[in-house]
Amino acid sequence: MAESYDISIKLIGNQSPCHYGHKVGEEWLWSSRTPENLCFFAYNSLAPFAHVLQYGGNFPWQENPDIITAGCPDSEVFNVFELKRVPEKGEKAGYYDISIKLVGKDKDNPCDNGHKVGDEWLWQYAVPENMCHSAYEAIFIPALVMKYGGQFPWQEDPDVTTVTCPDPNVGNKFEIRRIPVK
């Protein structure tokens, strides 16, 4: 079974004083909940990176597979954070292409965006052509975790996970599948 890690977050630099009041050297722990007193803008920008590390993945451009740096989107401040997997794993994970397929529905109602069971997309960071933005928001972080070699503890197959569209009236089920990069 896959592991889940805690993530330490440390503010390591900025261009000017933070509007939220964060100071260089401040630290948080990301575990099963949002870190207390971490501003929403920083949280949103760090979440994809934290989740990849949390579920055992890493980024191929980082020298250390257990650490990544990421910035806050506030252009006047540009806080820079270091995210570190705890405990360190010390090994590089795989790197994959990602396919997304609509494999089922919870409801009989039609999808407002016209998605039908069997629709497929290849994911390459941008919203795939003709994919609903709401569905994409639900897919993005799990797809990123899978792309960079992570695995969720509840996945039976390490190469497949599923997510549901946030529209409760439709309930589209999307399969996210890893494809080895050749």
TAHU-V993887 format. One line per field, one symbol per residue. ss: DSSP state (H for helix, E for strand, C for the rest). phi: phi as a letter, one per 20 degrees, with the letter a starting at -180 (. if undefined). A space follows every 10 residues. Layout:
ss=???
phi=???
//
This chain:
ss=CCCCCEEEEE EEECCCCCCC CCCCCCEEEE CCCCCCCCCH HHHHHHHHHH HHHHCCCCCC CCCCCCEEEE ECCCCCCCCE EEEEEECCCC CCCCCEEEEE EEEEECCCCC CCCCCCCCCE EEECCCCCCC CCHHHHHHHH HHHHHHHCCC CCCCCCCCCE EEEECCCCCC CEEEEEEEEE CC
phi=.fdddfcecc fdaaebgffe nfcgnfccdd cecfffmeff ffgffegfff fffgdnebdf eefefdcbdb dfffffdlfd dddcfcffem bfefccecdc cfdabeceff ffenfcgogc bdecmefggm egffffffeg fgffgfgdne begeffdfdb bccdgfffed mfddedcecg fe
//
